[in-house]
Amino acid sequence: MEHSLSGWDIANATDVGWAPWGSRGDAKAKLIASADGYNVVLVAAEPGYCTDPHVHAFPEFVYVIDGTLHAQGHVLGPGDAYAAAAGSVHTELRTDVGATYLSIFKL
């Protein structure tokens, strides 16, 4: 069977370069793939990284690979994840020790 790649964006993170991430310059990211406006991004955050409070216009999904993230009063470690619904307010996303995580979101 021949497989169609129409509508697919398949990539390997090792083939993608790092770019600055966040407003403070203490994280970097790889945009691995995207479709229909959603992005799959690998983020490497240094100790002390934090985001500014914001409202999610679309759902956001995060999976922690390494380190710890503080999100909405919870400490998330490797294997933990969250899903934030559209319209939810993000008041806390930070790391004290550094973290690597996968984020899927739409701007």
TIZARO-719542 format. One line per 5 residues: their letters; for each residue x, z, y of N, C-alpha, C, O. Coordinates in Angstrom, 2 decimals, decimal comma, always signed. Layout:
a> X/Z/Y/X/Z/Y/X/Z/Y/X/Z/Y | ... .
//
This chain:
mehsl> +0,84/+0,00/-1,17/+0,00/+0,00/+0,00/+0,88/+0,00/+1,24/+1,83/+0,78/+1,33 | +0,58/-0,86/+2,18/+1,32/-0,90/+3,44/+0,72/+0,10/+4,41/-0,50/+0,17/+4,57 | +1,58/+0,89/+5,06/+1,13/+1,93/+5,98/+1,20/+1,43/+7,41/+2,19/+0,82/+7,82 | +0,15/+1,69/+8,16/+0,12/+1,33/+9,56/+0,67/+2,46/+10,40/+0,37/+3,63/+10,14 | +1,48/+2,14/+11,41/+1,98/+3,14/+12,35/+1,26/+3,06/+13,69/+1,67/+3,71/+14,65 .
sgwdi> +0,20/+2,28/+13,76/-0,59/+2,18/+14,98/-1,19/+3,56/+15,29/-1,92/+4,12/+14,48 | -0,87/+4,09/+16,48/-1,39/+5,40/+16,88/-0,54/+6,57/+16,43/-0,90/+7,72/+16,67 | +0,58/+6,30/+15,78/+1,47/+7,35/+15,29/+2,73/+7,43/+16,15/+3,23/+6,41/+16,62 | +3,25/+8,67/+16,35/+4,53/+8,90/+16,99/+5,29/+9,84/+16,06/+5,10/+11,06/+16,11 | +6,14/+9,29/+15,22/+6,88/+10,07/+14,23/+8,34/+10,15/+14,67/+8,96/+9,12/+14,95 .
anatd> +8,89/+11,36/+14,72/+10,27/+11,53/+15,17/+10,89/+12,73/+14,49/+10,20/+13,53/+13,86 | +12,20/+12,83/+14,60/+12,95/+13,97/+14,10/+13,60/+14,65/+15,30/+14,20/+13,99/+16,14 | +13,48/+15,97/+15,36/+14,01/+16,71/+16,51/+15,51/+16,50/+16,71/+15,99/+16,59/+17,84 | +16,24/+16,22/+15,65/+17,69/+16,01/+15,80/+18,01/+14,72/+16,54/+19,12/+14,54/+17,03 | +17,04/+13,81/+16,63/+17,24/+12,54/+17,33/+16,83/+12,60/+18,81/+16,95/+11,60/+19,52 .
vgwap> +16,36/+13,75/+19,26/+15,84/+13,90/+20,62/+16,76/+14,84/+21,41/+17,17/+15,88/+20,90 | +17,07/+14,47/+22,64/+17,92/+15,31/+23,48/+17,17/+16,46/+24,13/+15,94/+16,43/+24,25 | +17,91/+17,47/+24,54/+17,34/+18,62/+25,23/+17,13/+18,30/+26,71/+17,91/+17,55/+27,30 | +16,09/+18,86/+27,30/+15,81/+18,74/+28,73/+15,51/+20,14/+29,27/+15,06/+21,00/+28,52 | +15,75/+20,37/+30,56/+15,41/+21,67/+31,14/+13,92/+21,97/+30,96/+13,09/+21,06/+30,94 .
wgsrg> +13,60/+23,27/+30,81/+12,23/+23,68/+30,57/+11,92/+24,90/+31,42/+12,74/+25,81/+31,52 | +10,76/+24,93/+32,04/+10,34/+26,07/+32,84/+10,87/+25,99/+34,26/+11,70/+25,14/+34,58 | +10,39/+26,88/+35,09/+10,72/+26,85/+36,51/+12,00/+27,60/+36,85/+12,50/+27,48/+37,97 | +12,55/+28,38/+35,90/+13,70/+29,23/+36,21/+15,02/+28,73/+35,65/+16,07/+29,29/+35,96 | +14,99/+27,69/+34,83/+16,23/+27,15/+34,27/+16,80/+27,95/+33,12/+17,98/+27,79/+32,80 .
dakak> +16,00/+28,81/+32,48/+16,51/+29,62/+31,39/+15,94/+29,22/+30,03/+15,87/+30,03/+29,11 | +15,53/+27,96/+29,92/+15,05/+27,42/+28,65/+15,29/+25,92/+28,64/+15,45/+25,29/+29,68 | +15,30/+25,37/+27,43/+15,42/+23,93/+27,27/+14,42/+23,50/+26,21/+13,98/+24,31/+25,39 | +14,07/+22,21/+26,23/+13,03/+21,73/+25,32/+13,32/+20,32/+24,85/+14,04/+19,55/+25,49 | +12,74/+20,00/+23,70/+12,79/+18,65/+23,15/+11,35/+18,18/+22,97/+10,59/+18,78/+22,21 .
liasa> +10,98/+17,11/+23,66/+9,67/+16,49/+23,44/+9,82/+15,64/+22,18/+10,42/+14,57/+22,21 | +9,26/+16,12/+21,09/+9,47/+15,48/+19,80/+8,49/+14,33/+19,57/+8,89/+13,26/+19,10 | +7,22/+14,55/+19,91/+6,22/+13,51/+19,66/+5,03/+13,76/+20,57/+4,84/+14,86/+21,08 | +4,22/+12,71/+20,78/+3,01/+12,86/+21,58/+1,96/+11,86/+21,14/+2,27/+10,78/+20,62 | +0,69/+12,24/+21,35/-0,44/+11,37/+21,04/-1,66/+11,86/+21,81/-1,91/+13,06/+21,90 .
dgynv> -2,40/+10,93/+22,36/-3,63/+11,25/+23,09/-3,43/+12,31/+24,16/-4,32/+13,11/+24,43 | -2,25/+12,33/+24,76/-1,96/+13,28/+25,82/-1,43/+14,62/+25,33/-0,99/+15,43/+26,15 | -1,46/+14,87/+24,03/-0,91/+16,11/+23,48/+0,57/+15,92/+23,18/+1,00/+14,83/+22,78 | +1,35/+16,98/+23,38/+2,79/+16,93/+23,19/+3,22/+17,95/+22,15/+2,68/+19,06/+22,10 | +4,18/+17,59/+21,31/+4,81/+18,51/+20,37/+6,20/+18,76/+20,92/+7,03/+17,85/+20,98 .
vlvaa> +6,46/+20,01/+21,32/+7,69/+20,34/+22,02/+8,38/+21,51/+21,33/+7,75/+22,53/+21,04 | +9,67/+21,36/+21,07/+10,50/+22,44/+20,56/+11,17/+23,10/+21,76/+11,84/+22,42/+22,54 | +10,99/+24,41/+21,92/+11,53/+25,13/+23,07/+12,56/+26,16/+22,59/+12,30/+26,90/+21,64 | +13,71/+26,20/+23,26/+14,73/+27,23/+23,04/+14,84/+28,02/+24,33/+15,34/+27,51/+25,34 | +14,36/+29,26/+24,30/+14,32/+30,11/+25,50/+15,41/+31,17/+25,43/+15,59/+31,82/+24,40 .
epgyc> +16,13/+31,33/+26,52/+17,19/+32,34/+26,60/+16,58/+33,72/+26,85/+15,43/+33,82/+27,29 | +17,33/+34,79/+26,56/+16,85/+36,13/+26,88/+16,44/+36,21/+28,36/+17,16/+35,71/+29,23 | +15,30/+36,82/+28,62/+14,80/+36,96/+29,98/+13,84/+35,86/+30,40/+13,23/+35,95/+31,47 | +13,68/+34,82/+29,59/+12,77/+33,73/+29,92/+11,34/+34,25/+30,05/+10,90/+35,09/+29,27 | +10,63/+33,74/+31,05/+9,19/+34,03/+31,17/+8,52/+32,89/+31,93/+9,14/+32,21/+32,74 .
tdphv> +7,25/+32,72/+31,65/+6,49/+31,69/+32,35/+5,68/+32,33/+33,47/+5,44/+33,54/+33,47 | +5,28/+31,52/+34,41/+4,38/+31,98/+35,46/+2,96/+32,05/+34,89/+2,62/+31,25/+34,02 | +2,14/+32,98/+35,37/+0,74/+33,01/+34,93/+0,07/+31,67/+35,21/+0,34/+31,03/+36,23 | -0,81/+31,25/+34,30/-1,49/+29,97/+34,46/-2,76/+29,94/+33,61/-2,94/+30,76/+32,71 | -3,63/+29,01/+33,93/-4,87/+28,79/+33,18/-4,68/+27,54/+32,32/-4,17/+26,52/+32,80 .
hafpe> -5,07/+27,62/+31,08/-4,97/+26,47/+30,18/-6,14/+25,51/+30,42/-7,30/+25,87/+30,18 | -5,83/+24,31/+30,87/-6,87/+23,29/+31,03/-7,29/+22,73/+29,68/-8,41/+22,25/+29,52 | -6,38/+22,80/+28,71/-6,61/+22,30/+27,36/-6,07/+23,35/+26,38/-5,32/+24,23/+26,79 | -6,43/+23,27/+25,12/-5,87/+24,22/+24,15/-4,36/+24,12/+24,07/-3,78/+23,06/+24,32 | -3,72/+25,24/+23,72/-2,28/+25,30/+23,49/-2,05/+26,05/+22,19/-2,71/+27,04/+21,90 .
fvyvi> -1,09/+25,55/+21,40/-0,75/+26,16/+20,12/+0,75/+26,43/+20,11/+1,54/+25,57/+20,47 | +1,13/+27,64/+19,69/+2,55/+28,01/+19,64/+2,85/+28,62/+18,27/+2,07/+29,42/+17,75 | +3,99/+28,22/+17,71/+4,49/+28,78/+16,44/+5,94/+29,24/+16,68/+6,78/+28,45/+17,10 | +6,21/+30,52/+16,41/+7,54/+31,09/+16,65/+8,44/+30,81/+15,44/+8,10/+31,14/+14,31 | +9,59/+30,21/+15,72/+10,57/+29,88/+14,68/+11,63/+30,97/+14,57/+12,00/+31,37/+13,47 .
dgtlh> +12,12/+31,45/+15,73/+13,21/+32,42/+15,74/+13,07/+33,30/+16,98/+12,54/+32,86/+18,00 | +13,55/+34,54/+16,89/+13,48/+35,45/+18,03/+12,11/+36,07/+18,16/+11,34/+36,12/+17,21 | +11,81/+36,57/+19,37/+10,50/+37,16/+19,63/+9,95/+36,68/+20,96/+10,68/+36,45/+21,92 | +8,64/+36,53/+20,99/+7,90/+36,21/+22,22/+6,89/+37,31/+22,47/+6,28/+37,82/+21,54 | +6,73/+37,68/+23,73/+5,66/+38,59/+24,14/+4,57/+37,71/+24,73/+4,80/+36,98/+25,69 .
aqghv> +3,37/+37,77/+24,15/+2,25/+36,96/+24,63/+0,99/+37,81/+24,66/+0,53/+38,30/+23,63 | +0,44/+37,97/+25,86/-0,82/+38,67/+26,04/-0,81/+40,07/+25,42/-1,80/+40,49/+24,82 | +0,30/+40,79/+25,55/+0,39/+42,15/+25,04/+0,77/+42,25/+23,58/+0,81/+43,35/+23,04 | +1,06/+41,13/+22,93/+1,47/+41,12/+21,52/+2,91/+40,65/+21,41/+3,36/+39,80/+22,18 | +3,64/+41,21/+20,45/+5,00/+40,75/+20,16/+4,92/+39,85/+18,94/+4,48/+40,26/+17,87 .
lgpgd> +5,37/+38,60/+19,12/+5,32/+37,61/+18,06/+6,73/+37,30/+17,57/+7,63/+37,09/+18,38 | +6,91/+37,29/+16,27/+8,20/+36,98/+15,67/+8,11/+35,75/+14,78/+7,07/+35,10/+14,74 | +9,18/+35,43/+14,07/+9,20/+34,24/+13,22/+8,00/+34,21/+12,27/+7,70/+35,18/+11,57 | +7,33/+33,09/+12,26/+6,14/+32,91/+11,43/+4,84/+33,23/+12,13/+3,77/+32,87/+11,63 | +4,90/+33,89/+13,28/+3,69/+34,19/+14,05/+3,30/+33,00/+14,91/+4,14/+32,16/+15,26 .
ayaaa> +2,03/+32,93/+15,25/+1,52/+31,83/+16,06/+0,35/+32,31/+16,90/-0,24/+33,36/+16,64 | +0,03/+31,51/+17,90/-1,21/+31,73/+18,64/-1,83/+30,40/+19,00/-1,16/+29,37/+19,05 | -3,13/+30,45/+19,24/-3,88/+29,32/+19,76/-4,62/+29,83/+20,98/-5,35/+30,82/+20,90 | -4,44/+29,17/+22,11/-5,10/+29,56/+23,36/-6,13/+28,49/+23,70/-5,80/+27,31/+23,79 | -7,36/+28,90/+23,88/-8,45/+27,95/+24,16/-8,38/+27,43/+25,59/-7,80/+28,06/+26,47 .
agsvh> -8,96/+26,28/+25,80/-9,09/+25,74/+27,15/-9,83/+26,75/+28,01/-10,84/+27,32/+27,59 | -9,33/+26,97/+29,23/-9,94/+27,92/+30,14/-9,37/+29,32/+30,03/-9,67/+30,17/+30,88 | -8,55/+29,59/+29,01/-7,96/+30,92/+28,87/-6,86/+31,11/+29,90/-6,19/+30,16/+30,29 | -6,69/+32,36/+30,33/-5,67/+32,70/+31,32/-4,45/+33,24/+30,60/-4,55/+34,18/+29,81 | -3,30/+32,64/+30,86/-2,05/+33,07/+30,25/-1,31/+33,95/+31,26/-0,73/+33,45/+32,22 .
telrt> -1,35/+35,26/+31,04/-0,72/+36,19/+31,96/+0,66/+36,64/+31,52/+1,43/+37,17/+32,31 | +0,98/+36,42/+30,22/+2,30/+36,85/+29,73/+2,79/+35,89/+28,65/+2,12/+35,67/+27,64 | +3,96/+35,33/+28,87/+4,73/+34,63/+27,84/+6,18/+34,81/+28,23/+6,66/+34,22/+29,20 | +6,89/+35,66/+27,46/+8,27/+35,97/+27,81/+9,04/+36,34/+26,55/+8,45/+36,59/+25,50 | +10,37/+36,38/+26,67/+11,22/+36,87/+25,61/+12,34/+37,70/+26,19/+12,95/+37,32/+27,19 .
dvgat> +12,60/+38,84/+25,57/+13,70/+39,69/+26,00/+15,00/+39,33/+25,29/+16,08/+39,51/+25,85 | +14,89/+38,81/+24,06/+16,07/+38,55/+23,22/+16,33/+37,07/+22,98/+17,31/+36,71/+22,34 | +15,46/+36,22/+23,49/+15,54/+34,79/+23,22/+14,59/+34,40/+22,11/+14,24/+35,22/+21,27 | +14,18/+33,15/+22,12/+13,24/+32,68/+21,10/+13,29/+31,16/+21,01/+13,57/+30,46/+21,98 | +13,01/+30,68/+19,82/+12,80/+29,26/+19,58/+11,38/+29,12/+19,06/+10,98/+29,81/+18,13 .
ylsif> +10,63/+28,23/+19,68/+9,24/+28,08/+19,26/+8,78/+26,63/+19,42/+9,35/+25,85/+20,18 | +7,74/+26,30/+18,68/+7,12/+25,00/+18,75/+5,83/+25,14/+19,54/+5,01/+26,02/+19,24 | +5,64/+24,30/+20,54/+4,44/+24,35/+21,37/+3,74/+23,00/+21,31/+4,38/+21,95/+21,43 | +2,44/+23,03/+21,14/+1,62/+21,82/+21,15/+0,60/+22,01/+22,25/-0,18/+22,96/+22,23 | +0,60/+21,10/+23,22/-0,25/+21,26/+24,40/-0,53/+19,92/+25,03/+0,11/+18,91/+24,71 .
kl> -1,48/+19,92/+25,94/-1,82/+18,75/+26,74/-1,79/+19,17/+28,20/-2,27/+20,25/+28,54 | -1,24/+18,34/+29,05/-1,20/+18,64/+30,49/-2,41/+18,07/+31,19/-2,55/+18,23/+32,40 .
//
